């Protein structure tokens, strides 16, 4: 008796949506480190199959920018490469660093939806996310002492393309004293500047992420809607082999962090279904 009613009310909807993202990393922090929200955008297409007027399944293909603002302000160190030496000399000092990380993904959210009212729809599901373009930009200031060893640097990171000891064009490369040696510090560096060739194939962020999501859509009419959703990461984003501590070191070597960084994001969208 129920089957004819179900068949009568089922239907397919195609749509598009676009909007803005507010995202940050969540994870274990060291002394002096913090994560803040970063802004991005998203756009893509979607499909929903409504089994009844109140229940459906959906899928999307979305381009979206997620990331975080990573800050470090406190006691740290800086690896300095003296011209006459083959290895770095790690120098202690005060570090003030800020970088805005933007990771671009192609995402395929898969959801189930309930529509208890004609204008309100709740949905939840999971989203496989494929990283295509991770970048970062920012700056850092290091002070060992205020007379001989202090400098500013620009950070321009392309996490997929940068290699070890990557030096970017800069019109200002400050000269500083490290002990009795005069050393030129690069004014602009890439993501893996301090690593040796053994780490050249390692990248900071993993190519695949999986997030759980939930949200609401409010329909102005049968087609136009406003949406909001929250996503929470289920997998570690960062690669331990290049994720090093900025506060602690082991002599003239990095201490790599076996921590778990996940993505958290809030999205606001405007969409249209037809």
Buried (B, 14 or more C-beta within 10 A) or exposed (E): EEEEEEEEEBEEBEBBBBBBBBBBBBBEBBEBBEBEBBEBEBEBEBBBEBBBBBBBBBBBEBBBBBBBBBBBBBEBBBBBBBEEEEEBBBBEBBBBBBBBBBBBBBBBBEBEBEBEEEEEBBBEBBBBBEBEBBBBBBBBBBBBEEEEBBBBBBBBBBBBEBBBBBEBEBEEEBEBEBEEEEBEBBBBBBBBBBBEEEBBEBBBBEEEBEBEBBBEBEBEEEEEBBBBBEBEBEBBBBBEBBBBBBBBBEEEEBEBBEBBBBBBBBBBBBBEBE
